[in-house]
Amino acid sequence: MTLAVFVLVLVSALLQGSLGGLMPFLQADIPMSHTIGSLHITALAVGGLLAATVAERVRRRHGRMPILIGAAVLGATGAALISTAQTAVMSVGALVLVGFAMSSTLIAGQALLVALHGRHGAQMIGELNVAYSIGAVAAAAALPVVAATALGWRGFPAVQAALLLVVVVPLLLRGRAAMDADSTGAASRQAATALRRPRAAYAAMCLSVAVEWSFIFWTATHLVDVGGFSAPTAAGAASVMWAAIVAGRVLGSRLVGVLGAPPVLVASLLVGLAAAAVLTFATTPFLAVLAAGLGGLAAANLYPASIALVVSGFPHRPDAAVARASLLTSATSIAFPLMLGALADVAGLQLAFMAVPVTALLALGAIRIAGPAPTAKPNVAASDQTDQNYQGATT
């Protein structure tokens, strides 16, 4: 079942990861303004918000099976619609489905990994996000290759739709017996007092995600508008940032398993503070690349570590915790970059970006407030059982 969830996330990431590269092809076939083009990005977040509002209710009534199977089918439907879209309404609607499917996958998938792997759940969440990053990077590399073949650019989402239906759905069906594993057993009880004030973890997550998306959305623009670099130099720095994100998530998934989520999240935010400082004073190509690399390392684990922090505070209700966290972070990923952009229009991007280190400091404060709780007496039997489950899934 673990393998099926990882494959579902990786294949689903192919379309999200290639969206930026797909847009020029889409705009060439379907004339649209920049405003309409930007709606395609917003559509993904809208789909995520919708999924977060209904996923937990569906899970309580019907279990995780219809969520994950439905996510695969909806994702395939959205990809197929993109491959055949003739109007902007059709392509925007398709991306609402894709966003709904991706968010549903992460909500049910991350909660399932916590239920299956107990105290190793935080590490598995990190590794799941590594799978997403690999899918996104593979998409960016594969799209130009597929577009140059007889399939054309429309063949890329069509291939993704086929993979979801032909490969992913059968894998999910094979593992359906474990799909609704109970997350309230001994392994969960062992971590029941991980945080002193678990609700503060939601604030820490929203603030961390705001920092993450600020680096992802604004680093290249900051280098051009504030640093005075050329667009090609900024694009090169952005590629370094994404390489750092992938490498950072690989390392972070291991560190979360060893150290726990809070230290990794704190370290990521501190690196983010350093990245913001370097970005502010970047006047040479070396400093531009350094700022982007540090920003990528910071962004890499802000979401995985913060979702692991949230789940550790609600071990008996991982599905509800992840669903609520997804709702809040989807809203944050829409609102904060727009707020930063509006502030930049009024006061300039250099001054507006100072909100990012301030937000990172607030996130550090929220982590401090959240925990940890007094250490509970370890449950050796539960630990042994979850070790066996973890080894069985990763060997």
Summary of the structure (lengths in Angstrom):
residues: 395
radius of gyration: 20.5
end to end distance: 13.5
largest distance: 63.2
contacts: 1503
relative contact order: 0.14
helix: 84%
strand: 0%
